[in-house]
Amino acid sequence: MAQAQQDGQSQRAAVSRAGVARSTLHHWNAAPAHPAPAALSAFVETPEGVAWLRRILVAAHWRIAAQSGAGVRMVCDFLELCGLSAFIGASDGTQQAFHAGLGRFLLEPI
């Protein structure tokens, strides 16, 4: 995305080509409201950190959305409130897609 803009493409053309909304680009370029500590940022970039984030995300979807029936929007709120949105996309669309994929995974025969 950044390369397209450096090559002189407009934001509109760059996001259209990438298949994302302009609001997504603005969100990506915005400074985080609550920047994470450097050590935590370094940890979540490791394979162990990614696994830890995924475990938290699956648990949040299972407990909040699936078991409690509160819905994906509450998972998004949880990610924002606890600061994990600095590492995990907390938009409704992103989390809805994750939840749908999780549902398909859980329904697959073993």
MARGU-392045 format. One record per residue (C-alpha): residue in three letters; z negated, y, x negated; residue number from 1. Coordinates in Angstrom, 2 decimals. Layout:
+------+---------+---------+---------+------+
! resn !      zz !      yy !      xx ! resi !
+------+---------+---------+---------+------+
!  ALA !       Z !       Y !       X !  NUM !
...
+------+---------+---------+---------+------+
This chain:
+------+---------+---------+---------+------+
! resn !      zz !      yy !      xx ! resi !
+------+---------+---------+---------+------+
!  MET !    0.00 !    0.00 !    0.00 !    1 !
!  ALA !   -0.96 !    2.40 !   -2.76 !    2 !
!  GLN !    2.22 !    1.52 !   -4.66 !    3 !
!  ALA !    4.36 !    2.33 !   -1.60 !    4 !
!  GLN !    2.73 !    5.73 !   -1.33 !    5 !
!  GLN !    3.18 !    6.35 !   -5.07 !    6 !
!  ASP !    6.86 !    5.50 !   -4.63 !    7 !
!  GLY !    7.14 !    8.38 !   -2.18 !    8 !
!  GLN !    6.91 !    6.49 !    1.10 !    9 !
!  SER !    5.09 !    8.22 !    3.92 !   10 !
!  GLN !    1.84 !    6.74 !    5.21 !   11 !
!  ARG !    3.58 !    5.88 !    8.47 !   12 !
!  ALA !    6.34 !    3.95 !    6.67 !   13 !
!  ALA !    3.90 !    2.21 !    4.33 !   14 !
!  VAL !    1.59 !    0.97 !    7.09 !   15 !
!  SER !    4.54 !   -0.04 !    9.27 !   16 !
!  ARG !    5.93 !   -2.10 !    6.43 !   17 !
!  ALA !    2.51 !   -3.65 !    5.73 !   18 !
!  GLY !    1.92 !   -4.36 !    9.41 !   19 !
!  VAL !   -1.39 !   -2.49 !    9.70 !   20 !
!  ALA !   -2.49 !    0.51 !   11.72 !   21 !
!  ARG !   -2.82 !    3.95 !   10.11 !   22 !
!  SER !   -6.48 !    3.94 !   11.12 !   23 !
!  THR !   -6.90 !    0.79 !    8.99 !   24 !
!  LEU !   -5.41 !    2.60 !    6.00 !   25 !
!  HIS !   -7.76 !    5.53 !    6.56 !   26 !
!  HIS !  -10.70 !    3.13 !    6.74 !   27 !
!  TRP !   -9.63 !    1.41 !    3.51 !   28 !
!  ASN !   -9.37 !    4.75 !    1.73 !   29 !
!  ALA !  -12.64 !    6.18 !    3.06 !   30 !
!  ALA !  -15.78 !    6.06 !    0.96 !   31 !
!  PRO !  -18.31 !    3.61 !    2.39 !   32 !
!  ALA !  -21.03 !    5.24 !    4.47 !   33 !
!  HIS !  -23.67 !    3.20 !    2.67 !   34 !
!  PRO !  -22.38 !    2.19 !   -0.74 !   35 !
!  ALA !  -23.70 !   -1.14 !   -1.94 !   36 !
!  PRO !  -25.70 !   -1.47 !   -5.15 !   37 !
!  ALA !  -23.53 !   -2.28 !   -8.15 !   38 !
!  ALA !  -25.26 !   -5.61 !   -8.80 !   39 !
!  LEU !  -24.66 !   -6.75 !   -5.21 !   40 !
!  SER !  -21.03 !   -5.66 !   -5.38 !   41 !
!  ALA !  -20.60 !   -7.65 !   -8.59 !   42 !
!  PHE !  -22.26 !  -10.71 !   -7.04 !   43 !
!  VAL !  -20.07 !  -10.80 !   -3.92 !   44 !
!  GLU !  -16.97 !  -10.79 !   -6.12 !   45 !
!  THR !  -18.00 !  -14.14 !   -7.62 !   46 !
!  PRO !  -17.12 !  -17.48 !   -5.99 !   47 !
!  GLU !  -20.82 !  -17.92 !   -5.15 !   48 !
!  GLY !  -20.94 !  -14.47 !   -3.57 !   49 !
!  VAL !  -17.87 !  -15.14 !   -1.46 !   50 !
!  ALA !  -19.40 !  -18.44 !   -0.28 !   51 !
!  TRP !  -22.65 !  -16.62 !    0.57 !   52 !
!  LEU !  -20.82 !  -13.96 !    2.58 !   53 !
!  ARG !  -18.83 !  -16.63 !    4.42 !   54 !
!  ARG !  -22.02 !  -18.55 !    5.24 !   55 !
!  ILE !  -23.60 !  -15.38 !    6.69 !   56 !
!  LEU !  -20.46 !  -14.60 !    8.69 !   57 !
!  VAL !  -20.20 !  -18.12 !   10.13 !   58 !
!  ALA !  -23.92 !  -18.06 !   11.01 !   59 !
!  ALA !  -23.55 !  -14.67 !   12.71 !   60 !
!  HIS !  -20.59 !  -15.85 !   14.77 !   61 !
!  TRP !  -22.31 !  -19.10 !   15.68 !   62 !
!  ARG !  -25.67 !  -17.58 !   16.64 !   63 !
!  ILE !  -24.62 !  -14.22 !   18.09 !   64 !
!  ALA !  -21.23 !  -14.88 !   19.67 !   65 !
!  ALA !  -21.11 !  -18.61 !   20.37 !   66 !
!  GLN !  -24.69 !  -19.67 !   21.15 !   67 !
!  SER !  -26.04 !  -16.44 !   22.60 !   68 !
!  GLY !  -22.82 !  -15.38 !   24.29 !   69 !
!  ALA !  -23.24 !  -11.79 !   23.09 !   70 !
!  GLY !  -19.63 !  -11.63 !   21.91 !   71 !
!  VAL !  -17.72 !  -10.64 !   18.82 !   72 !
!  ARG !  -18.56 !   -6.93 !   19.26 !   73 !
!  MET !  -22.22 !   -7.73 !   18.55 !   74 !
!  VAL !  -21.18 !   -9.53 !   15.35 !   75 !
!  CYS !  -19.31 !   -6.36 !   14.33 !   76 !
!  ASP !  -22.41 !   -4.28 !   15.06 !   77 !
!  PHE !  -24.54 !   -6.70 !   13.01 !   78 !
!  LEU !  -22.19 !   -6.40 !   10.03 !   79 !
!  GLU !  -22.30 !   -2.60 !   10.25 !   80 !
!  LEU !  -26.08 !   -2.36 !   10.70 !   81 !
!  CYS !  -26.98 !   -4.63 !    7.80 !   82 !
!  GLY !  -24.41 !   -3.09 !    5.43 !   83 !
!  LEU !  -22.24 !   -6.18 !    5.09 !   84 !
!  SER !  -19.29 !   -4.16 !    6.40 !   85 !
!  ALA !  -18.97 !   -2.92 !    2.82 !   86 !
!  PHE !  -17.72 !   -6.43 !    1.98 !   87 !
!  ILE !  -16.56 !   -7.94 !    5.28 !   88 !
!  GLY !  -14.11 !   -6.31 !    7.66 !   89 !
!  ALA !  -16.17 !   -5.38 !   10.70 !   90 !
!  SER !  -13.41 !   -4.33 !   13.09 !   91 !
!  ASP !  -13.10 !   -6.01 !   16.48 !   92 !
!  GLY !   -9.64 !   -7.35 !   15.63 !   93 !
!  THR !  -10.68 !   -8.83 !   12.30 !   94 !
!  GLN !  -13.74 !  -10.51 !   13.74 !   95 !
!  GLN !  -11.92 !  -11.70 !   16.87 !   96 !
!  ALA !   -9.34 !  -13.41 !   14.65 !   97 !
!  PHE !  -12.09 !  -14.98 !   12.52 !   98 !
!  HIS !  -13.92 !  -16.18 !   15.65 !   99 !
!  ALA !  -10.74 !  -17.72 !   17.06 !  100 !
!  GLY !  -10.09 !  -19.51 !   13.76 !  101 !
!  LEU !  -13.66 !  -20.73 !   13.66 !  102 !
!  GLY !  -13.30 !  -22.07 !   17.19 !  103 !
!  ARG !  -10.12 !  -23.96 !   16.28 !  104 !
!  PHE !  -11.83 !  -25.37 !   13.17 !  105 !
!  LEU !  -14.81 !  -26.60 !   15.21 !  106 !
!  LEU !  -12.55 !  -28.29 !   17.74 !  107 !
!  GLU !  -10.42 !  -30.16 !   15.17 !  108 !
!  PRO !  -10.98 !  -33.91 !   15.10 !  109 !
!  ILE !  -12.62 !  -35.25 !   11.96 !  110 !
+------+---------+---------+---------+------+
